[in-house]
Amino acid sequence: MSAIASSPVDSVPVDSLASRVDGGRRVRNVLFRVAIITSIGVALGVLAILLVDVFIEGRPRLNSQLLSSMPSSRPKKAGIESAIWGSIWVVLTTAAIALPLGVGAALYLEEFARKDRWYNRLIELNIQNLAAVPSVVYGILGLAFVARGPLHYGFTVMTGALILAMLVLPTIVITSREALRAVPPSLRDGAMALGATRWQAVRRQVLPNAIPGIATGSVLSVSRALGESAPLLM
């Protein structure tokens, strides 16, 4: 019986095939990295050019008059004083309304609410849904019920603050709950094992350890409120 002829693949050493495969992977990795770095470089270069152009064009108007003058129909006399102070008032009022309510709701839902109650599950579902609602919907809601409607605050700082507080409240609740959930359960169990009540364990052990995460989520939420314009335009 004649011997079966070996195929060309069988005659190639295994080490040679492995080196070829590794070489191809290295080439693809290098090309991918070069493409990524090139894309980032192009994006940063365009951004730098835009910033330099804006600075050069606007440099003559960067003076104290720009910050201390009110808006005007004459470009040379126009300023942004009202925009700066209006933003500060609205954001501070929004934070004063949304932060206590959001952190308090997160504490209740995460530490004290019973998961088997239907209304707690309904609250959690609504919070998750409200976090994904477009901001312009909050503007329509504020126009119908806050600026006009039952409250009838008009176009004031309080109207804008209430609308933005409704906008960022779900985000504050979700991020605060995640920060509370990240605290080890052993801290709660240890505090209650030593005789502390549920509220004492939360106030003295859980909440201080969750403050960094809560602060991060609160800053991001307030910064979103500062950058939103669609609800206020409505």
Backbone as numpy.savetxt, mean C-alpha at the origin, in Angstrom:
# Nx Ny Nz CAx CAy CAz Cx Cy Cz
25.03 -64.49 -33.43 24.15 -63.29 -33.43 25.05 -62.06 -33.43
24.81 -61.15 -34.40 25.68 -59.99 -34.53 25.37 -58.98 -33.44
26.40 -58.22 -33.04 26.24 -57.21 -31.99 25.48 -56.01 -32.55
24.65 -55.42 -31.72 23.85 -54.24 -32.11 24.76 -53.03 -32.15
24.70 -52.28 -33.24 25.57 -51.10 -33.37 25.11 -50.00 -32.42
26.05 -49.40 -31.80 25.73 -48.33 -30.85 25.39 -47.06 -31.60
24.43 -46.31 -31.07 23.99 -45.06 -31.68 25.00 -43.96 -31.40
24.95 -42.82 -32.18 25.88 -41.72 -31.93 25.72 -41.11 -30.55
24.48 -41.13 -30.00 24.27 -40.55 -28.68 24.99 -41.38 -27.62
24.96 -42.74 -27.79 25.61 -43.60 -26.81 27.11 -43.43 -26.82
27.63 -43.03 -27.99 29.08 -42.90 -28.07 29.60 -41.61 -27.45
28.71 -40.62 -27.18 29.13 -39.36 -26.57 29.23 -39.55 -25.07
30.31 -39.14 -24.44 30.45 -39.29 -22.99 29.38 -38.49 -22.25
29.00 -39.03 -21.08 27.98 -38.36 -20.28 28.47 -37.01 -19.79
29.75 -36.91 -19.41 30.29 -35.64 -18.92 30.22 -34.56 -19.99
30.44 -34.96 -21.26 30.36 -33.99 -22.34 28.95 -33.45 -22.52
27.94 -34.34 -22.43 26.55 -33.87 -22.54 26.18 -32.94 -21.39
26.62 -33.30 -20.19 26.30 -32.45 -19.03 26.95 -31.08 -19.16
28.19 -31.05 -19.66 28.87 -29.76 -19.81 28.18 -28.90 -20.87
27.68 -29.54 -21.95 26.97 -28.78 -22.96 25.67 -28.17 -22.41
24.94 -28.98 -21.63 23.69 -28.49 -21.04 23.97 -27.34 -20.08
25.00 -27.50 -19.23 25.34 -26.43 -18.29 25.80 -25.18 -19.03
26.55 -25.37 -20.12 26.98 -24.21 -20.89 25.82 -23.46 -21.51
24.82 -24.19 -22.02 23.65 -23.54 -22.58 22.86 -22.77 -21.53
22.76 -23.36 -20.34 22.05 -22.68 -19.27 22.78 -21.41 -18.86
24.10 -21.47 -18.77 24.87 -20.28 -18.40 24.68 -19.17 -19.43
24.70 -19.54 -20.72 24.51 -18.53 -21.76 23.13 -17.89 -21.66
22.09 -18.70 -21.42 20.74 -18.14 -21.29 20.63 -17.26 -20.05
21.24 -17.67 -18.95 21.21 -16.85 -17.73 21.90 -15.52 -17.95
23.06 -15.56 -18.61 23.78 -14.31 -18.88 22.97 -13.39 -19.78
22.36 -13.94 -20.83 21.54 -13.12 -21.74 20.34 -12.52 -21.01
19.72 -13.32 -20.12 18.56 -12.82 -19.38 18.98 -11.68 -18.44
20.11 -11.85 -17.77 20.58 -10.80 -16.88 20.93 -9.53 -17.65
21.56 -9.69 -18.80 21.89 -8.53 -19.61 20.62 -7.80 -20.05
19.60 -8.57 -20.45 18.33 -7.95 -20.86 17.67 -7.21 -19.71
17.68 -7.82 -18.51 17.07 -7.18 -17.34 17.81 -5.89 -16.99
19.15 -5.96 -16.93 19.93 -4.78 -16.58 19.77 -3.69 -17.62
19.71 -4.07 -18.90 19.51 -3.08 -19.95 18.15 -2.40 -19.83
17.12 -3.17 -19.54 15.77 -2.59 -19.38 15.73 -1.62 -18.21
16.32 -2.04 -17.09 16.34 -1.15 -15.93 17.14 0.11 -16.23
18.28 -0.05 -16.91 19.09 1.11 -17.24 18.37 2.09 -18.15
17.65 1.57 -19.15 16.90 2.44 -20.05 15.80 3.19 -19.29
15.08 2.47 -18.43 14.00 3.10 -17.66 14.55 4.19 -16.73
15.62 3.89 -16.01 16.20 4.89 -15.12 16.79 6.06 -15.89
17.37 5.78 -17.07 17.91 6.86 -17.87 16.83 7.82 -18.35
15.71 7.27 -18.84 14.60 8.12 -19.28 14.05 8.93 -18.11
13.91 8.27 -16.93 13.42 8.99 -15.75 14.36 10.12 -15.36
15.67 9.86 -15.39 16.65 10.91 -15.05 16.57 12.07 -16.04
16.41 11.77 -17.32 16.30 12.84 -18.32 15.05 13.69 -18.07
13.93 13.03 -17.75 12.70 13.77 -17.47 12.85 14.66 -16.24
13.45 14.11 -15.18 13.62 14.90 -13.96 14.54 16.10 -14.20
15.62 15.89 -14.92 16.53 17.00 -15.21 15.83 18.05 -16.07
15.05 17.62 -17.06 14.35 18.57 -17.91 13.33 19.37 -17.12
12.58 18.68 -16.24 11.59 19.39 -15.41 12.28 20.39 -14.49
13.41 19.98 -13.90 14.13 20.88 -13.00 14.67 22.10 -13.74
15.21 21.90 -14.94 15.74 23.02 -15.71 14.63 23.98 -16.13
13.50 23.42 -16.58 12.40 24.26 -17.02 11.74 25.00 -15.85
11.65 24.34 -14.70 10.97 24.96 -13.57 11.85 25.68 -12.58
13.16 25.65 -12.80 14.09 26.29 -11.86 13.80 27.77 -11.65
13.46 28.55 -12.67 13.19 29.98 -12.42 12.00 30.23 -11.50
11.07 29.26 -11.39 9.87 29.46 -10.55 10.01 28.83 -9.16
11.13 28.20 -8.87 11.33 27.60 -7.55 11.83 28.67 -6.59
10.89 29.40 -5.99 11.23 30.46 -5.05 10.17 30.52 -3.98
10.33 31.42 -3.06 9.39 31.55 -1.95 8.01 32.01 -2.41
7.94 32.72 -3.51 6.64 33.18 -4.00 5.77 32.01 -4.42
6.37 30.96 -4.96 5.61 29.79 -5.37 4.94 29.13 -4.17
5.61 29.12 -3.03 5.08 28.46 -1.84 4.14 29.34 -1.03
4.24 30.65 -1.20 3.46 31.56 -0.37 2.35 32.27 -1.12
2.13 31.95 -2.39 1.10 32.61 -3.19 -0.06 31.66 -3.43
-1.23 32.23 -3.58 -2.43 31.46 -3.88 -2.54 31.25 -5.39
-3.37 30.30 -5.83 -3.56 30.12 -7.28 -4.09 31.39 -7.94
-3.63 31.62 -9.16 -4.02 32.82 -9.89 -4.12 32.51 -11.37
-4.90 33.31 -12.07 -5.01 33.15 -13.53 -3.75 33.64 -14.24
-2.92 34.39 -13.55 -1.66 34.86 -14.10 -0.55 33.89 -13.69
0.08 33.22 -14.63 1.08 32.20 -14.27 2.22 32.73 -13.42
2.65 33.97 -13.65 3.79 34.50 -12.91 3.46 34.79 -11.45
2.18 34.93 -11.13 1.77 35.20 -9.76 1.14 33.99 -9.07
0.99 32.90 -9.78 0.32 31.73 -9.22 1.23 31.01 -8.23
0.63 30.40 -7.22 1.36 29.64 -6.21 0.61 28.39 -5.80
1.19 27.66 -4.87 0.61 26.39 -4.43 0.35 26.37 -2.93
0.22 27.52 -2.33 0.02 27.56 -0.88 -1.27 26.84 -0.47
-2.36 27.10 -1.18 -3.63 26.46 -0.82 -3.57 24.96 -1.01
-2.86 24.50 -2.06 -2.74 23.06 -2.28 -1.95 22.38 -1.16
-0.88 23.03 -0.70 -0.07 22.45 0.37 -0.87 22.36 1.66
-1.46 23.49 2.08 -2.21 23.47 3.34 -3.46 22.61 3.25
-4.12 22.60 2.09 -5.29 21.74 1.94 -4.92 20.27 2.05
-3.81 19.87 1.44 -3.37 18.47 1.54 -3.03 18.10 2.98
-2.36 19.02 3.69 -2.00 18.74 5.09 -3.24 18.58 5.94
-4.20 19.49 5.80 -5.42 19.39 6.60 -6.20 18.12 6.31
-6.35 17.81 5.04 -7.14 16.63 4.66 -6.46 15.34 5.15
-5.14 15.24 4.97 -4.44 14.01 5.36 -4.44 13.85 6.88
-4.21 14.91 7.62 -4.21 14.81 9.09 -5.61 14.44 9.60
-6.64 15.03 9.04 -8.00 14.67 9.46 -8.34 13.24 9.07
-7.91 12.82 7.89 -8.13 11.43 7.47 -7.45 10.46 8.42
-6.20 10.74 8.78 -5.47 9.86 9.70 -6.14 9.83 11.07
-6.62 10.98 11.55 -7.28 11.03 12.85 -8.57 10.21 12.86
-9.24 10.10 11.72 -10.49 9.33 11.65 -10.21 7.85 11.39
-9.35 7.56 10.42 -9.20 6.19 9.93 -8.31 5.33 10.82
-7.24 5.88 11.37 -6.30 5.04 12.13 -6.92 4.45 13.39
-7.57 5.24 14.26 -8.19 4.59 15.44 -9.26 3.57 15.07
-10.09 3.89 14.10 -11.14 2.95 13.70 -10.54 1.68 13.09
-9.54 1.84 12.22 -8.95 0.68 11.57 -8.21 -0.24 12.53
-7.39 0.33 13.41 -6.66 -0.50 14.38 -7.61 -1.13 15.38
-8.62 -0.38 15.80 -9.60 -0.95 16.73 -10.40 -2.10 16.11
-10.80 -1.93 14.85 -11.51 -3.01 14.17 -10.62 -4.23 13.99
-9.33 -4.02 13.68 -8.41 -5.15 13.54 -8.22 -5.87 14.86
-8.11 -5.14 15.97 -7.99 -5.78 17.29 -9.23 -6.62 17.62
-10.39 -6.06 17.32 -11.60 -6.82 17.63 -11.70 -8.08 16.79
-11.50 -7.95 15.48 -11.66 -9.10 14.60 -10.61 -10.17 14.83
-9.40 -9.78 15.19 -8.32 -10.75 15.32 -8.21 -11.34 16.71
-8.57 -10.57 17.74 -8.31 -11.02 19.11 -9.57 -11.36 19.89
-10.68 -10.74 19.58 -11.86 -10.90 20.43 -13.07 -11.47 19.70
-13.15 -11.32 18.40 -14.33 -11.78 17.67 -14.36 -13.30 17.59
-15.54 -13.86 17.70 -15.73 -15.30 17.56 -15.93 -15.64 16.09
-15.10 -16.56 15.61 -15.09 -16.88 14.18 -16.36 -17.60 13.73
-17.11 -18.19 14.69 -18.28 -18.96 14.30 -19.55 -18.11 14.21
-19.45 -16.83 14.53 -20.62 -15.96 14.44 -20.77 -15.42 13.01
-21.98 -15.42 12.50 -22.21 -15.06 11.10 -21.90 -13.59 10.83
-22.18 -12.71 11.82 -21.94 -11.30 11.55 -20.45 -10.97 11.51
-19.62 -11.71 12.25 -18.18 -11.50 12.16 -17.65 -11.94 10.79
-18.16 -13.07 10.31 -17.76 -13.52 8.97 -18.23 -12.54 7.91
-19.42 -11.95 8.11 -19.93 -10.97 7.16 -19.07 -9.71 7.15
-18.63 -9.28 8.33 -17.76 -8.10 8.42 -16.43 -8.36 7.70
-15.84 -9.51 7.92 -14.58 -9.84 7.25 -14.74 -9.89 5.74
-15.84 -10.46 5.27 -16.08 -10.53 3.84 -16.24 -9.13 3.24
-16.96 -8.27 3.92 -17.16 -6.92 3.41 -15.86 -6.13 3.39
-15.02 -6.32 4.40 -13.74 -5.61 4.43 -12.87 -6.05 3.25
-12.83 -7.34 2.98 -12.05 -7.84 1.85 -12.57 -7.28 0.53
-13.88 -7.17 0.40 -14.46 -6.66 -0.84 -14.24 -5.15 -0.98
-14.36 -4.42 0.12 -14.20 -2.97 0.05 -12.78 -2.56 -0.28
-11.80 -3.39 0.07 -10.41 -3.06 -0.24 -10.14 -3.06 -1.74
-10.98 -3.72 -2.52 -10.78 -3.80 -3.97 -11.70 -2.87 -4.76
-12.49 -2.06 -4.08 -13.40 -1.15 -4.76 -12.61 0.03 -5.34
-12.84 0.43 -6.58 -12.14 1.60 -7.15 -12.42 2.86 -6.36
-11.44 3.75 -6.37 -11.56 4.97 -5.56 -12.67 5.89 -6.05
-12.96 5.86 -7.34 -13.99 6.76 -7.85 -15.36 6.38 -7.29
-15.56 5.12 -6.92 -16.84 4.72 -6.31 -17.01 5.39 -4.96
-15.93 5.49 -4.20 -16.00 6.21 -2.93 -16.31 7.69 -3.17
-15.79 8.24 -4.27 -16.12 9.62 -4.59 -17.60 9.82 -4.87
-18.19 8.89 -5.60 -19.63 8.97 -5.86 -20.42 8.82 -4.56
-19.99 7.88 -3.70 -20.66 7.70 -2.41 -20.56 8.95 -1.55
-19.37 9.55 -1.53 -19.21 10.77 -0.73 -20.02 11.93 -1.29
-20.11 12.02 -2.62 -20.92 13.09 -3.21 -22.39 12.93 -2.86
-22.87 11.69 -2.83 -24.29 11.45 -2.59 -24.68 11.58 -1.13
-23.79 11.15 -0.22 -24.20 11.07 1.19 -23.44 12.01 2.12
-22.26 12.50 1.70 -21.46 13.35 2.59 -21.51 14.80 2.13
-21.10 15.04 0.89 -21.13 16.42 0.40 -22.57 16.93 0.29
-23.47 16.04 -0.19 -24.89 16.37 -0.25 -25.63 15.39 0.64
-26.84 15.07 0.32 -27.56 14.02 1.02 -27.73 14.29 2.51
-27.69 13.22 3.34 -28.01 13.37 4.76 -27.04 14.27 5.52
-25.74 14.09 5.33 -24.77 14.88 6.09 -24.67 16.32 5.59
-24.62 16.49 4.28 -24.63 17.81 3.65 -23.51 18.70 4.21
-22.27 18.16 4.19 -21.13 18.94 4.64 -20.65 19.93 3.59
-21.07 19.75 2.36 -20.59 20.62 1.30 -19.18 20.22 0.88
-18.56 21.08 0.09 -17.21 20.81 -0.42 -16.20 21.39 0.56
-15.97 20.67 1.64 -15.10 21.13 2.72 -14.01 20.11 2.98
-13.10 20.47 3.90 -12.02 19.56 4.29 -12.60 18.31 4.94
-13.63 18.46 5.76 -14.22 17.30 6.43 -14.83 16.33 5.42
-15.41 16.83 4.36 -15.95 15.94 3.32 -14.85 15.12 2.68
-13.77 15.76 2.26 -12.65 15.03 1.68 -12.03 14.05 2.64
-11.91 14.43 3.92 -11.31 13.54 4.91 -12.18 12.31 5.14
-13.50 12.48 5.20 -14.39 11.34 5.40 -14.33 10.38 4.21
-14.30 10.93 3.01 -14.24 10.07 1.82 -12.93 9.29 1.80
-11.81 9.96 2.05 -10.52 9.28 2.04 -10.40 8.30 3.21
-11.03 8.61 4.34 -11.02 7.67 5.45 -11.76 6.38 5.10
-12.89 6.50 4.41 -13.59 5.31 3.94 -12.75 4.54 2.94
-11.96 5.26 2.15 -11.14 4.61 1.12 -10.02 3.78 1.73
-9.33 4.32 2.73 -8.14 3.64 3.27 -8.46 2.76 4.47
-9.68 2.84 5.01 -10.01 2.07 6.20 -9.88 0.56 5.99
-10.38 -0.02 4.90 -10.19 -1.47 4.72 -8.72 -1.89 4.65
-7.89 -1.08 4.02 -6.46 -1.41 3.93 -5.82 -1.38 5.31
-6.18 -0.40 6.12 -5.63 -0.33 7.48 -6.04 -1.54 8.29
-7.30 -1.94 8.16 -7.78 -3.12 8.92 -7.03 -4.37 8.50
-6.85 -4.57 7.20 -6.20 -5.79 6.72 -4.74 -5.83 7.14
-4.00 -4.73 6.95 -2.58 -4.71 7.33 -2.40 -4.83 8.84
-3.28 -4.22 9.61 -3.18 -4.32 11.06 -3.46 -5.75 11.53
-4.42 -6.42 10.91 -4.68 -7.81 11.26 -3.50 -8.71 10.93
-2.84 -8.46 9.80 -1.66 -9.24 9.46 -0.55 -9.02 10.47
-0.39 -7.78 10.93 0.64 -7.50 11.94 0.31 -8.18 13.27
-0.94 -8.19 13.66 -1.34 -8.87 14.90 -1.20 -10.38 14.77
-1.50 -10.90 13.58 -1.39 -12.35 13.36 0.06 -12.81 13.39
0.98 -11.91 13.09 2.40 -12.28 13.07 3.01 -12.37 14.47
2.31 -11.87 15.49 2.82 -11.98 16.86 2.70 -13.43 17.32
3.74 -14.02 17.90 3.68 -15.44 18.31 2.57 -15.69 19.33
1.83 -16.77 19.18 0.76 -17.07 20.16 1.30 -17.33 21.56
2.57 -17.68 21.69 3.13 -17.95 23.01 3.08 -16.72 23.91
3.16 -15.53 23.34 3.07 -14.32 24.15 1.68 -14.20 24.79
0.65 -14.49 24.01 -0.71 -14.43 24.56 -0.89 -15.50 25.63
-0.48 -16.73 25.30 -0.67 -17.83 26.24 0.12 -17.62 27.52
1.35 -17.12 27.40 2.16 -16.87 28.59 1.57 -15.80 29.48
1.07 -14.73 28.87 0.48 -13.65 29.66 -0.77 -14.12 30.39
-1.63 -14.86 29.71 -2.86 -15.35 30.36 -2.56 -16.45 31.36
-1.48 -17.21 31.15 -1.11 -18.23 32.14 -0.64 -17.60 33.44
-0.12 -16.39 33.38 0.32 -15.68 34.58 -0.80 -14.89 35.25
-2.02 -15.00 34.74 -3.17 -14.37 35.38 -3.70 -13.14 34.69
-3.13 -12.74 33.57 -3.61 -11.56 32.85 -4.92 -11.88 32.12
-5.75 -10.87 32.00 -6.97 -11.03 31.22 -6.65 -10.96 29.72
-7.65 -11.26 28.92 -7.44 -11.21 27.47 -7.04 -9.81 27.03
-7.73 -8.79 27.55 -7.43 -7.42 27.17 -6.04 -7.00 27.65
-5.66 -7.40 28.86 -4.33 -7.06 29.36 -3.23 -7.71 28.52
-3.45 -8.95 28.11 -2.46 -9.62 27.26 -2.33 -8.93 25.91
-3.47 -8.51 25.35 -3.42 -7.83 24.06 -2.78 -6.46 24.19
-3.14 -5.73 25.24 -2.65 -4.35 25.38 -1.18 -4.28 25.75
-0.71 -5.21 26.56 0.67 -5.11 27.07 1.66 -6.00 26.33
1.18 -7.00 25.63 2.10 -7.93 24.95 1.92 -7.93 23.43
0.68 -8.13 22.98 0.45 -8.29 21.54 0.59 -6.96 20.80
-0.10 -5.94 21.28 -0.11 -4.66 20.57 1.28 -4.02 20.48
2.08 -3.97 21.55 3.43 -3.40 21.41 4.30 -4.14 20.39
4.18 -5.45 20.31 4.96 -6.20 19.34 4.44 -6.05 17.91
3.19 -5.67 17.76 2.61 -5.51 16.42 2.69 -4.08 15.92
3.16 -3.15 16.73 3.19 -1.74 16.33 4.02 -1.50 15.07
5.22 -2.11 14.90 5.97 -1.86 13.65 5.19 -2.22 12.39
4.54 -3.39 12.38 3.74 -3.77 11.21 2.53 -2.87 11.02
1.87 -2.49 12.13 0.72 -1.60 12.03 1.15 -0.24 11.51
2.30 0.26 11.99 2.79 1.56 11.53 3.11 1.54 10.04
3.70 0.45 9.58 4.03 0.35 8.15 2.76 0.39 7.29
1.77 -0.42 7.66 0.52 -0.40 6.91 -0.20 0.92 6.99
-0.13 1.59 8.14 -0.79 2.88 8.29 -0.13 3.95 7.43
1.20 3.94 7.39 1.91 4.92 6.56 1.58 4.73 5.09
1.55 3.47 4.64 1.21 3.19 3.24 -0.23 3.62 2.94
-1.13 3.40 3.86 -2.53 3.79 3.63 -2.69 5.29 3.59
-2.03 6.00 4.52 -2.13 7.46 4.53 -1.47 8.06 3.28
-0.36 7.45 2.84 0.28 7.94 1.61 -0.63 7.73 0.41
-1.40 6.63 0.40 -2.37 6.46 -0.68 -3.44 7.54 -0.63
-3.88 7.88 0.57 -4.88 8.95 0.69 -4.32 10.27 0.19
-3.03 10.52 0.43 -2.42 11.77 -0.03 -2.33 11.83 -1.55
-2.20 10.69 -2.19 -2.05 10.67 -3.65 -3.35 10.50 -4.42
-4.46 10.26 -3.74 -5.73 10.06 -4.43 -6.34 11.40 -4.85
-6.82 11.43 -6.06 -7.47 12.65 -6.56 -8.87 12.39 -7.11
-9.12 11.16 -7.59 -10.42 10.86 -8.20 -11.59 11.06 -7.23
-11.51 10.57 -5.97 -12.65 10.79 -5.06 -12.90 12.27 -4.79
-11.81 13.05 -4.67 -11.99 14.47 -4.36 -12.52 15.24 -5.57
-12.12 14.81 -6.78 -12.66 15.48 -7.96 -14.16 15.21 -8.11
-14.61 14.02 -7.71 -16.04 13.73 -7.77 -16.80 14.64 -6.81
